[in-house]
Structure formats: C-alpha cells, structure tokens
Amino acid sequence: MEILNVITKRWLELKGAIFGDDKNDTCLIMITGICSNVFQNELLYKTGLLLEKNGITCIIAHTSDSFSCFAYTDYSIKKQSHQGTFNDNFNMVYEDVESYVKFVKEKMNFKRIILAGHSLGSNKIINYLGNTKDDFIDYFIISSPVDIMHWWNIMPNIDKCFELAKKWTKEGRGDDILPFMFGGFSPMTAKTVIGFYNADNLKNCPVISKMGETKSLYNIKPFGTFLIGSKDSVTGNSPKGFMQTLNSWTKHPEKNLVIEIEGASHIFYNMHNEYANTILNCINEHFMSKV
C-alpha cells in the first residue's frame, strides 16, 4: 500500500491509498463512508489487499479530510479513541469523486475503471454516476448505501448533536468538534453536522423516508452490483428489499445484480473477508462474461 495524492479543481489535495500499480488493466476506486479511512476500517484494507493479490489495482479514495486520524475523547463516556473523518464538505462530493476518476483515467491510463462505495460513500458515487457526462466508468458496486433522513431518525445522539451544532454555528464555532460522538460513532465539527443534514445531493436512496430524489439512480449509465448485509440495521426490516428498490429505480434493473451477504451488518463486522471476496467475484464475473 502506498499513499496517493490527487488534486481537485479547487486545489485541495486529497489523499488516497493505492494497492497495486498502473501495470494492471483494471482499477477499482472505493469511495469511503463517513468516519472511515483505510487506517481504521479493516474492510477497506482487506479489500485492497485481496484485489491487489488478484491483479486488480485498488484505490481507497478518501474525500475531504477523511485521510486524517486523530485522538478524540468523547466526554459523554469519558473514553478516547482514534477516528477518521470529522470534517467533510458535502457540497464538494461530486468534485472529489470526479477528481479520483479523472486521475485514474487520464494520469494512470487504466483500461477498465470500477467505481465502488461503502455506506455514505455509495451515496457519493450515486451522485457522481447520476450527474456525470463522462463515460469513464465501466462498472459500479454500491454497498450499504444510506437513506439519510431515515438514518437521521434512528441513530442515537442526533437531536443532541444537531441542536448543539446549530448553536455553535450561530456563535461562529462551526469548526469546533462536538464534545460527543455524532450518531454515537463519529466525532464531527458543528458545520459538518449541519452540512450532513442539508446534503440534498446525497439524499438519493429515499427508500424508507421518501425524502430525496431517485433521478440520479435512473441516470446511471454503466451496469453494476448492489451489495448489502442481511443484518444491515439502517435499511429497515428487509435489507435486500431495500437494495432491490434502489435497483428498480435504475434505467435497466435487469442488467444489475442484487447480492445479500448472509449474517453481515452495515459495516460487515467480522465479515470483511466475505465482503472483499464478493467484490472480487463481482468484478471477475462481469468482465469474464465480456471476454
């Protein structure tokens, strides 16, 4: 694994992690979810390793500042942990994803590009795929996406965080990190909390809340896979049904796969190898069928 630097149009340096090199034909770009980077999410690391071993280059693509890790104390439970993303700019999601895609296409010259995402990273790639005019992506893998407004209603601490974030933002403290975990799992600045709530560009999986848009899914041009764990707690009572509904909103649902990994949670806890192998199998089966 090596660190990869990608510059956006706004001259922000994004830091990714690359497994493999540009000598392979195929590259998978994996957009990470919120509070998730290659150092603290074993799912990402194991996926990168497995793909590299099988001749597929993998880039774990961190948007905004999700590359960084820092020691964070949650004063509500008086414990310290190391975390990743705490400061994200949701308005720049399209540009961040596009920057990785164009870097891989124009600078590294891969013949085949797969765009994948996990959790909120999937919402990010739906936003890109549904709005780009380019045809750089050959296949997509959407895993564990989030119905944001449903997620907002079921996670702990949300109201507490939102009220404090609004107060701090009005006081000019938008860059300050809240003293307790947003949603019970992520440190976050006040302005990132507000931005998350207002991220209409990422409300593209409104299966449960019915609050959002489906045009982005319909506009996706390449075919791909919708991947979910059977115990994903943020997708309602039927995780596979959640994904089947998303697929039904695409232009050619019969061309896509919907895969459920039995026993897996939203973050595929203790099932990272199963996740990585499923990703590998999807890639191999898709491109082998084209030979």
C-alpha positions as CSV (number, residue, x, y, z in Angstrom):
1,M,0.0,0.0,0.0
2,E,1.2,3.5,-0.9
3,I,-0.2,6.9,-0.4
4,L,-1.7,8.6,-3.5
5,N,-2.1,12.4,-3.8
6,V,-4.9,13.7,-6.0
7,I,-5.5,17.4,-6.6
8,T,-9.1,18.7,-7.0
9,K,-10.2,21.7,-9.2
10,R,-10.3,23.8,-6.0
11,W,-6.7,22.9,-5.4
12,L,-7.4,20.7,-2.3
13,E,-5.1,17.7,-2.0
14,L,-7.0,14.5,-1.4
15,K,-5.0,11.6,0.0
16,G,-5.9,8.0,-1.1
17,A,-4.3,4.7,-0.6
18,I,-3.3,2.6,-3.6
19,F,-2.9,-1.2,-3.6
20,G,-1.1,-2.3,-6.8
21,D,0.1,-0.1,-9.7
22,D,-0.7,1.1,-13.1
23,K,0.6,-2.0,-14.8
24,N,-2.7,-3.7,-14.3
25,D,-5.6,-3.3,-16.8
26,T,-8.3,-2.8,-14.1
27,C,-8.6,-0.3,-11.2
28,L,-11.3,-0.2,-8.6
29,I,-11.9,3.2,-6.9
30,M,-13.5,2.7,-3.5
31,I,-15.1,5.9,-2.0
32,T,-15.2,5.7,1.8
33,G,-18.1,6.3,4.1
34,I,-18.3,8.8,6.9
35,C,-15.8,8.5,9.6
36,S,-14.0,5.8,7.6
37,N,-10.5,5.6,6.2
38,V,-8.0,2.8,5.3
39,F,-6.2,3.0,8.6
40,Q,-9.2,2.5,10.9
41,N,-11.6,0.4,8.7
42,E,-10.3,-3.1,8.1
43,L,-13.0,-3.7,5.5
44,L,-11.2,-1.2,3.2
45,Y,-7.7,-2.5,3.9
46,K,-8.6,-6.2,3.3
47,T,-10.5,-5.4,0.1
48,G,-7.4,-3.5,-1.2
49,L,-5.1,-6.4,-0.3
50,L,-7.2,-9.0,-1.9
51,L,-7.7,-7.1,-5.2
52,E,-4.0,-6.4,-5.4
53,K,-3.2,-10.1,-5.0
54,N,-5.6,-10.9,-7.9
55,G,-4.1,-8.4,-10.3
56,I,-6.6,-5.6,-9.8
57,T,-5.4,-2.2,-8.6
58,C,-7.5,-0.7,-5.8
59,I,-7.6,2.9,-4.7
60,I,-9.2,3.6,-1.3
61,A,-10.4,7.1,-2.2
62,H,-10.7,9.5,0.8
63,T,-12.8,12.6,0.2
64,S,-12.2,15.9,2.0
65,D,-10.1,15.2,5.1
66,S,-11.1,11.6,5.8
67,F,-7.5,10.5,5.4
68,S,-6.5,12.0,8.7
69,C,-6.7,10.2,12.1
70,F,-6.7,11.9,15.4
71,A,-7.1,11.0,19.1
72,Y,-10.6,12.0,20.2
73,T,-12.2,12.0,23.7
74,D,-15.9,11.5,23.9
75,Y,-16.7,13.3,27.2
76,S,-20.1,11.7,27.4
77,I,-18.5,8.3,28.0
78,K,-15.0,9.6,29.1
79,K,-13.2,7.4,26.6
80,Q,-10.6,8.1,24.0
81,S,-10.4,6.6,20.5
82,H,-8.7,7.2,17.2
83,Q,-11.1,8.4,14.5
84,G,-11.0,9.4,10.8
85,T,-13.4,11.8,9.1
86,F,-14.7,14.6,11.3
87,N,-14.7,17.5,8.8
88,D,-16.4,16.9,5.5
89,N,-17.7,19.2,2.8
90,F,-20.7,17.5,1.3
91,N,-21.1,20.3,-1.3
92,M,-17.9,19.2,-2.9
93,V,-18.7,15.4,-3.1
94,Y,-19.1,15.4,-6.9
95,E,-15.8,17.2,-7.5
96,D,-13.9,14.9,-5.1
97,V,-15.2,11.7,-6.8
98,E,-14.6,13.2,-10.2
99,S,-11.0,14.1,-9.3
100,Y,-10.2,10.4,-8.5
101,V,-11.9,9.1,-11.6
102,K,-10.1,11.6,-13.9
103,F,-6.8,10.9,-12.2
104,V,-7.2,7.2,-12.8
105,K,-8.4,7.6,-16.4
106,E,-6.1,10.4,-17.6
107,K,-3.0,10.1,-15.4
108,M,-2.8,6.4,-14.8
109,N,-4.4,5.2,-18.1
110,F,-6.3,2.2,-16.8
111,K,-8.3,0.4,-19.5
112,R,-11.2,-0.5,-17.1
113,I,-12.4,1.5,-14.1
114,I,-14.8,0.3,-11.5
115,L,-16.4,2.8,-9.1
116,A,-17.4,1.5,-5.7
117,G,-18.6,2.9,-2.4
118,H,-19.4,1.8,1.1
119,S,-22.1,3.3,3.3
120,L,-22.3,7.1,2.6
121,G,-19.5,6.5,0.0
122,S,-22.2,4.7,-2.0
123,N,-24.4,7.8,-1.9
124,K,-21.4,9.8,-3.1
125,I,-20.9,7.6,-6.1
126,I,-24.6,7.6,-7.0
127,N,-24.4,11.4,-7.0
128,Y,-21.4,11.2,-9.4
129,L,-22.7,8.5,-11.7
130,G,-26.1,10.1,-12.0
131,N,-24.8,13.5,-12.9
132,T,-21.6,13.0,-14.9
133,K,-21.4,13.5,-18.7
134,D,-18.3,11.3,-18.9
135,D,-18.2,7.6,-19.8
136,F,-15.2,6.7,-17.8
137,I,-16.8,4.1,-15.5
138,D,-17.2,0.5,-16.8
139,Y,-18.9,-1.0,-13.7
140,F,-20.2,0.2,-10.3
141,I,-20.5,-1.5,-6.9
142,I,-22.9,0.2,-4.5
143,S,-22.7,-1.4,-1.0
144,S,-24.6,-0.5,2.2
145,P,-25.9,2.9,1.0
146,V,-27.9,5.1,3.4
147,D,-31.4,6.6,3.3
148,I,-30.0,9.7,5.0
149,M,-33.3,11.0,6.6
150,H,-34.2,7.6,7.8
151,W,-30.7,7.2,9.2
152,W,-31.1,10.6,10.9
153,N,-34.2,9.4,12.7
154,I,-32.8,6.1,14.1
155,M,-29.2,6.9,15.2
156,P,-28.5,7.9,18.8
157,N,-27.4,11.4,19.9
158,I,-28.7,13.0,16.7
159,D,-31.0,15.6,18.2
160,K,-28.5,16.5,20.8
161,C,-25.7,16.9,18.2
162,F,-27.9,18.9,15.8
163,E,-29.1,21.4,18.4
164,L,-25.6,22.0,19.7
165,A,-24.2,22.2,16.1
166,K,-26.8,24.9,15.2
167,K,-26.0,26.8,18.4
168,W,-22.2,26.7,17.8
169,T,-22.6,27.6,14.1
170,K,-24.6,30.7,15.1
171,E,-21.9,31.6,17.6
172,G,-19.1,31.3,14.9
173,R,-17.9,28.0,16.3
174,G,-18.6,25.9,13.2
175,D,-15.1,24.5,13.0
176,D,-15.2,23.2,16.6
177,I,-15.6,19.5,17.2
178,L,-18.7,18.5,19.2
179,P,-17.8,17.0,22.7
180,F,-19.7,13.8,22.0
181,M,-20.0,11.3,19.1
182,F,-22.4,12.2,16.3
183,G,-24.8,9.3,16.0
184,G,-22.9,7.5,18.7
185,F,-20.0,6.7,16.4
186,S,-18.3,9.7,14.9
187,P,-16.6,12.9,16.0
188,M,-17.8,15.8,13.9
189,T,-17.4,19.5,13.6
190,A,-20.6,21.6,14.0
191,K,-20.6,22.8,10.4
192,T,-20.2,19.1,9.2
193,V,-23.3,18.1,11.2
194,I,-25.3,20.9,9.6
195,G,-23.9,20.1,6.2
196,F,-24.8,16.4,6.6
197,Y,-28.4,17.3,7.4
198,N,-28.6,19.7,4.4
199,A,-26.8,17.3,1.9
200,D,-29.7,17.1,-0.6
201,N,-27.2,15.8,-3.2
202,L,-26.7,12.7,-1.1
203,K,-30.4,12.0,-0.4
204,N,-30.6,9.7,-3.4
205,C,-31.7,6.5,-1.6
206,P,-35.1,7.5,-0.2
207,V,-36.5,4.0,0.2
208,I,-37.9,4.4,3.7
209,S,-38.1,8.1,4.4
210,K,-39.4,9.0,0.9
211,M,-37.4,12.2,1.3
212,G,-35.0,12.6,-1.6
213,E,-34.6,12.0,-5.3
214,T,-34.3,9.0,-7.5
215,K,-33.2,10.7,-10.7
216,S,-29.6,10.1,-10.0
217,L,-30.1,6.3,-9.9
218,Y,-32.1,6.4,-13.1
219,N,-29.4,8.3,-14.9
220,I,-26.6,5.8,-14.1
221,K,-25.2,4.6,-17.4
222,P,-23.0,1.6,-16.5
223,F,-24.3,-1.7,-15.1
224,G,-23.3,-2.9,-11.7
225,T,-24.0,-4.6,-8.3
226,F,-26.0,-3.6,-5.3
227,L,-24.4,-5.3,-2.2
228,I,-25.9,-5.4,1.3
229,G,-25.6,-7.4,4.5
230,S,-28.6,-9.3,5.7
231,K,-28.3,-7.7,9.1
232,D,-27.8,-4.1,8.0
233,S,-29.6,-2.2,10.7
234,V,-30.0,1.1,8.8
235,T,-32.0,-0.3,5.9
236,G,-35.3,-1.2,7.7
237,N,-36.7,-4.7,8.0
238,S,-35.6,-6.0,4.6
239,P,-32.0,-5.1,3.6
240,K,-32.2,-7.0,0.3
241,G,-35.6,-5.4,-0.4
242,F,-34.1,-2.0,0.3
243,M,-31.5,-2.7,-2.4
244,Q,-34.0,-4.2,-4.8
245,T,-36.0,-1.0,-4.6
246,L,-32.9,1.1,-5.4
247,N,-32.2,-1.2,-8.4
248,S,-35.8,-0.8,-9.6
249,W,-35.2,2.9,-9.9
250,T,-32.3,2.4,-12.4
251,K,-32.9,2.5,-16.1
252,H,-32.1,-1.2,-16.7
253,P,-32.6,-3.1,-13.4
254,E,-32.5,-6.4,-15.1
255,K,-28.9,-5.8,-16.1
256,N,-27.7,-5.3,-12.5
257,L,-27.1,-7.7,-9.6
258,V,-28.5,-7.5,-6.1
259,I,-26.4,-9.5,-3.6
260,E,-27.1,-10.1,0.1
261,I,-24.3,-11.4,2.3
262,E,-25.9,-13.6,5.0
263,G,-25.2,-12.5,8.6
264,A,-23.4,-9.3,7.7
265,S,-24.0,-6.0,9.3
266,H,-23.8,-2.5,7.9
267,I,-20.1,-2.4,8.4
268,F,-19.6,-6.1,7.8
269,Y,-18.1,-6.6,11.2
270,N,-16.0,-9.8,11.4
271,M,-17.0,-10.4,7.7
272,H,-14.5,-8.2,5.9
273,N,-13.1,-11.2,4.0
274,E,-16.6,-12.2,2.8
275,Y,-17.1,-8.6,1.6
276,A,-13.7,-8.4,-0.2
277,N,-14.3,-11.8,-1.9
278,T,-17.7,-10.8,-3.0
279,I,-16.3,-7.6,-4.6
280,L,-13.6,-9.7,-6.3
281,N,-16.1,-12.2,-7.6
282,C,-18.4,-9.5,-9.0
283,I,-15.5,-7.9,-10.9
284,N,-14.3,-11.3,-12.3
285,E,-17.8,-12.5,-13.3
286,H,-18.7,-9.2,-15.0
287,F,-15.5,-8.8,-17.1
288,M,-15.1,-12.6,-17.8
289,S,-18.6,-12.5,-19.3
290,K,-17.4,-9.9,-21.7
291,V,-14.4,-12.0,-23.0
